[in-house]
Amino acid sequence: IIADLRATAIDAGDDVTCALTDAGEIACWGDAAGGALGHDQVGVFPPTALEVDGAPIHATALSLASRRGCAVTTDHALVCWGGAWGAPTRVEDVGQVAAVAVGDDHACAVDLAGGVRCWGENRNGQAGDLGIASKCGRQAGPCTIGPTLVEGIGPAIDVAVGARHSCARLRDRTIACWGDN
Protein backbone atom coordinates (compact mmCIF):
# COMPACT_ATOMS: atom_id res chain seq x y z
CA ILE A 1 0.00 0.00 0.00
CA ILE A 2 1.26 3.44 -0.90
CA ALA A 3 -0.01 5.13 2.24
CA ASP A 4 0.63 8.77 1.38
CA LEU A 5 -0.95 8.62 -2.09
CA ARG A 6 -4.70 9.33 -2.30
CA ALA A 7 -5.93 8.61 -5.83
CA THR A 8 -9.06 9.30 -7.84
CA ALA A 9 -7.88 7.34 -10.91
CA ILE A 10 -5.09 4.95 -11.85
CA ASP A 11 -3.68 3.47 -15.05
CA ALA A 12 -0.70 1.28 -15.95
CA GLY A 13 1.66 0.73 -18.86
CA ASP A 14 4.25 -2.02 -19.31
CA ASP A 15 6.47 -1.27 -16.29
CA VAL A 16 4.96 1.94 -14.95
CA THR A 17 1.84 2.97 -13.08
CA CYS A 18 0.43 6.48 -12.66
CA ALA A 19 -2.27 7.76 -10.34
CA LEU A 20 -4.32 10.91 -10.52
CA THR A 21 -4.29 12.20 -6.95
CA ASP A 22 -7.22 13.84 -5.23
CA ALA A 23 -5.23 17.12 -5.57
CA GLY A 24 -5.32 16.66 -9.37
CA GLU A 25 -1.60 15.90 -9.66
CA ILE A 26 -0.15 12.88 -11.44
CA ALA A 27 2.21 10.61 -9.53
CA CYS A 28 4.02 7.82 -11.38
CA TRP A 29 6.25 4.97 -10.23
CA GLY A 30 8.03 1.97 -11.67
CA ASP A 31 10.70 1.59 -14.36
CA ALA A 32 11.75 4.93 -15.86
CA ALA A 33 13.07 3.40 -19.11
CA GLY A 34 12.05 5.28 -22.24
CA GLY A 35 10.89 8.33 -20.29
CA ALA A 36 7.87 6.50 -18.91
CA LEU A 37 8.14 8.43 -15.64
CA GLY A 38 8.56 11.76 -17.37
CA HIS A 39 12.30 12.19 -16.83
CA ASP A 40 15.51 10.96 -18.40
CA GLN A 41 16.86 9.07 -15.41
CA VAL A 42 17.22 5.28 -15.50
CA GLY A 43 16.04 2.88 -12.82
CA VAL A 44 13.01 2.04 -10.74
CA PHE A 45 11.47 4.90 -8.77
CA PRO A 46 8.83 5.36 -6.05
CA PRO A 47 5.80 7.65 -6.69
CA THR A 48 7.00 10.95 -8.14
CA ALA A 49 4.83 13.89 -9.26
CA LEU A 50 5.07 14.77 -12.96
CA GLU A 51 5.79 18.38 -13.87
CA VAL A 52 5.71 20.55 -16.99
CA ASP A 53 8.13 23.49 -17.01
CA GLY A 54 8.77 23.07 -13.27
CA ALA A 55 5.09 23.06 -12.22
CA PRO A 56 2.95 20.05 -11.27
CA ILE A 57 0.50 18.84 -13.89
CA HIS A 58 -3.08 19.39 -12.70
CA ALA A 59 -5.21 16.86 -14.54
CA THR A 60 -8.70 15.46 -14.78
CA ALA A 61 -7.88 12.22 -16.66
CA LEU A 62 -4.90 10.09 -17.67
CA SER A 63 -4.08 7.15 -19.94
CA LEU A 64 -0.97 4.97 -20.19
CA ALA A 65 0.33 2.24 -22.47
CA SER A 66 3.75 0.68 -22.95
CA ARG A 67 6.23 3.31 -21.82
CA ARG A 68 4.26 6.49 -22.45
CA GLY A 69 1.23 8.33 -21.19
CA CYS A 70 -0.98 11.38 -21.65
CA ALA A 71 -3.17 13.45 -19.36
CA VAL A 72 -5.98 15.94 -19.84
CA THR A 73 -5.27 19.02 -17.73
CA THR A 74 -7.82 21.09 -15.85
CA ASP A 75 -7.54 23.75 -18.59
CA HIS A 76 -8.26 21.09 -21.29
CA ALA A 77 -4.68 20.88 -22.58
CA LEU A 78 -3.09 17.56 -23.49
CA VAL A 79 0.20 16.69 -21.80
CA CYS A 80 2.13 13.58 -22.90
CA TRP A 81 5.37 11.98 -21.71
CA GLY A 82 7.61 9.00 -22.49
CA GLY A 83 8.26 7.58 -25.94
CA ALA A 84 8.91 10.36 -28.46
CA TRP A 85 8.03 13.07 -25.91
CA GLY A 86 10.48 12.12 -23.13
CA ALA A 87 9.67 14.74 -20.50
CA PRO A 88 6.06 15.83 -20.02
CA THR A 89 5.16 18.11 -22.94
CA ARG A 90 2.04 20.08 -23.86
CA VAL A 91 0.75 18.75 -27.20
CA GLU A 92 -0.45 21.88 -28.97
CA ASP A 93 -1.71 20.44 -32.27
CA VAL A 94 -4.77 18.64 -30.85
CA GLY A 95 -6.56 21.71 -29.46
CA GLN A 96 -8.49 21.63 -26.21
CA VAL A 97 -9.37 18.10 -25.14
CA ALA A 98 -11.90 16.38 -22.91
CA ALA A 99 -10.64 12.77 -23.05
CA VAL A 100 -7.60 10.78 -24.17
CA ALA A 101 -6.67 7.13 -24.77
CA VAL A 102 -3.09 5.95 -25.32
CA GLY A 103 -2.21 2.66 -26.97
CA ASP A 104 1.13 1.01 -27.63
CA ASP A 105 1.52 2.58 -31.08
CA HIS A 106 -1.23 5.20 -31.44
CA ALA A 107 -3.39 7.51 -29.36
CA CYS A 108 -6.66 9.42 -29.72
CA ALA A 109 -8.17 12.46 -28.00
CA VAL A 110 -11.68 13.89 -27.94
CA ASP A 111 -11.82 17.67 -28.33
CA LEU A 112 -14.34 19.89 -26.55
CA ALA A 113 -16.64 19.92 -29.59
CA GLY A 114 -16.71 16.10 -29.69
CA GLY A 115 -14.28 15.63 -32.57
CA VAL A 116 -11.82 12.74 -32.35
CA ARG A 117 -8.17 13.26 -33.32
CA CYS A 118 -5.77 10.32 -33.51
CA TRP A 119 -2.06 10.04 -34.24
CA GLY A 120 0.65 7.41 -34.44
CA GLU A 121 0.64 4.05 -36.23
CA ASN A 122 -2.10 3.92 -38.89
CA ARG A 123 -1.34 0.82 -41.00
CA ASN A 124 -4.80 -0.60 -40.23
CA GLY A 125 -6.55 2.77 -40.15
CA GLN A 126 -6.57 2.79 -36.33
CA ALA A 127 -5.46 6.44 -36.29
CA GLY A 128 -8.42 7.28 -38.51
CA ASP A 129 -7.06 7.85 -42.01
CA LEU A 130 -7.96 4.89 -44.24
CA GLY A 131 -6.51 6.67 -47.31
CA ILE A 132 -3.05 6.75 -45.74
CA ALA A 133 -3.44 3.18 -44.47
CA SER A 134 -4.18 1.88 -47.98
CA LYS A 135 -1.09 3.68 -49.33
CA CYS A 136 1.12 1.91 -46.76
CA GLY A 137 -0.01 -1.50 -47.95
CA ARG A 138 2.56 -4.14 -47.19
CA GLN A 139 5.56 -1.80 -47.10
CA ALA A 140 8.05 -2.39 -44.33
CA GLY A 141 8.34 -0.01 -41.40
CA PRO A 142 5.86 2.17 -39.59
CA CYS A 143 2.94 3.96 -41.21
CA THR A 144 2.45 6.90 -38.87
CA ILE A 145 0.44 10.11 -39.03
CA GLY A 146 0.24 13.23 -36.90
CA PRO A 147 -2.95 14.32 -35.13
CA THR A 148 -5.74 13.83 -37.66
CA LEU A 149 -9.47 14.45 -37.29
CA VAL A 150 -11.31 11.15 -37.75
CA GLU A 151 -13.99 11.93 -40.34
CA GLY A 152 -17.58 10.82 -39.73
CA ILE A 153 -17.09 10.21 -36.00
CA GLY A 154 -18.82 12.33 -33.44
CA PRO A 155 -19.77 14.08 -31.51
CA ALA A 156 -17.86 11.87 -29.08
CA ILE A 157 -17.47 12.00 -25.31
CA ASP A 158 -14.89 9.27 -24.75
CA VAL A 159 -12.40 7.18 -26.70
CA ALA A 160 -10.59 3.84 -26.29
CA VAL A 161 -7.77 2.33 -28.33
CA GLY A 162 -6.59 -1.22 -28.94
CA ALA A 163 -3.58 -2.53 -30.85
CA ARG A 164 -5.04 -2.05 -34.34
CA HIS A 165 -8.37 -0.33 -33.79
CA SER A 166 -10.04 2.56 -31.97
CA CYS A 167 -13.55 3.20 -30.68
CA ALA A 168 -15.44 6.27 -29.48
CA ARG A 169 -18.48 6.55 -27.25
CA LEU A 170 -20.75 9.12 -28.85
CA ARG A 171 -23.03 11.64 -27.15
CA ASP A 172 -26.10 9.65 -28.27
CA ARG A 173 -24.62 6.67 -26.29
CA THR A 174 -23.76 4.68 -29.42
CA ILE A 175 -20.28 3.38 -30.23
CA ALA A 176 -18.28 4.02 -33.41
CA CYS A 177 -15.13 2.01 -34.21
CA TRP A 178 -12.49 2.12 -36.97
CA GLY A 179 -9.28 0.29 -37.85
CA ASP A 180 -8.70 -3.43 -38.25
CA ASN A 181 -12.09 -5.19 -38.52
HELIX and SHEET records of a PDB file:
HELIX    1   1 ALA A   33  GLY A   35  5                                   3    
HELIX    2   2 GLU A   92  VAL A   94  5                                   3    
HELIX    3   3 LEU A  130  CYS A  136  1                                   7    
SHEET    1   A 4 ALA A   7  ALA A  12  0                                        
SHEET    2   A 4 VAL A  16  THR A  21 -1                                        
SHEET    3   A 4 ILE A  26  ASP A  31 -1                                        
SHEET    4   A 4 VAL A  44  ALA A  49 -1                                        
SHEET    1   B 2 GLU A  51  VAL A  52  0                                        
SHEET    2   B 2 ALA A  55  PRO A  56 -1                                        
SHEET    1   C 4 ALA A  59  ALA A  65  0                                        
SHEET    2   C 4 ARG A  68  THR A  73 -1                                        
SHEET    3   C 4 LEU A  78  GLY A  82 -1                                        
SHEET    4   C 4 GLY A  86  ARG A  90 -1                                        
SHEET    1   D 4 VAL A  97  VAL A 102  0                                        
SHEET    2   D 4 HIS A 106  ASP A 111 -1                                        
SHEET    3   D 4 VAL A 116  GLU A 121 -1                                        
SHEET    4   D 4 THR A 144  LEU A 149 -1                                        
SHEET    1   E 3 ALA A 156  VAL A 161  0                                        
SHEET    2   E 3 HIS A 165  LEU A 170 -1                                        
SHEET    3   E 3 ILE A 175  GLY A 179 -1                                        
END                                                                             
